[in-house]
Amino acid sequence: MTVKTGIIYSSIDGQTLEICKKLRDEFLENNQNVELFSINDFNEDVTSYDRLIIGASIRYGVHNKKIIDFINTNKEQLNSIKTAFFSVNLVARKPEKNTPSTNPYVIKFFKTIDWTPNIVEVFAGKLDYKKYPFFDRIMIQFIMWMTKGPTNVNTEIEYTNWDKVTEFGTQLRNL
Ligand SMILES: Cc1cc2nc3c(=O)[nH]c(=O)nc-3n(C[C@H](O)[C@H](O)[C@H](O)COP(=O)(O)O)c2cc1C
């Protein structure tokens, strides 16, 4: 019987989606069945999957409410299959905040939700000031200034460690 994997993402500027696409491609390269969905389009039965991976980015300190609602609504079903969760945020660019037990958003997330996936991971995202509308740009500049990051509006840095994504993919395929 073939193992069926679903990947659900919440991504505003596309970085979480990029990570999910890389994971999907690795499943495909390993001849494994995989489907990728935005949280906005996922209407399937959770239990029709053997493995479900949920990836969400942080905006102003929180993951998308739709992801939280989805997990709360499908808690029992999620507990009956293999699951993984990962968060994408900029605080994770700091080595001392880039593991599930040291990243403040991941720690807080699992304090507020009654779900324990088999694997949890966190990835640093992308900083690209020119993509942000005026208000967001000012806010991110402020957050970056507070956390000693780049504040120049021309900055475009991808902090994502793709080797870590690949390692995560290997773990997922062995789940
Ligand atoms: C409006 C806005 C708010 C953000 N808030 C935070 C935040 O509170 N903490 C953080 O670490 N990163 C924050 N980020 C950074 C994003 O998490 C990061 O850019 C990530 O790569 C976005 O992923 P996405 O493209 O999949 O949405 C924010 C980014 C934007 C544009």
The ligand as a Gaussian input file, in Angstrom:
#p B3LYP/6-31G(d) Opt

LIG

0 1
 C        3.970000      42.011000       8.288000
 C        4.999000      41.045000       8.788000
 C        5.074000      40.735000      10.138000
 C        6.050000      39.840000      10.609000
 N        6.130000      39.573000      11.948000
 C        7.131000      38.790000      12.409000
 C        7.282000      38.565000      13.812000
 O        6.522000      39.035000      14.636000
 N        8.322000      37.790000      14.211000
 C        9.218000      37.207000      13.320000
 O       10.132000      36.526000      13.758000
 N        9.062000      37.393000      11.986000
 C        8.060000      38.166000      11.523000
 N        7.912000      38.366000      10.175000
 C        8.826000      37.683000       9.255000
 C        8.170000      36.538000       8.532000
 O        7.808000      35.512000       9.425000
 C        9.164000      36.016000       7.491000
 O        9.390000      37.034000       6.541000
 C        8.703000      34.765000       6.777000
 O        9.688000      34.384000       5.832000
 C        7.375000      34.972000       6.092000
 O        6.933000      33.738000       5.585000
 P        5.854000      33.688000       4.402000
 O        6.516000      34.338000       3.216000
 O        5.606000      32.252000       4.180000
 O        4.651000      34.430000       4.879000
 C        6.951000      39.234000       9.692000
 C        6.866000      39.565000       8.324000
 C        5.903000      40.449000       7.867000
 C        5.861000      40.780000       6.414000

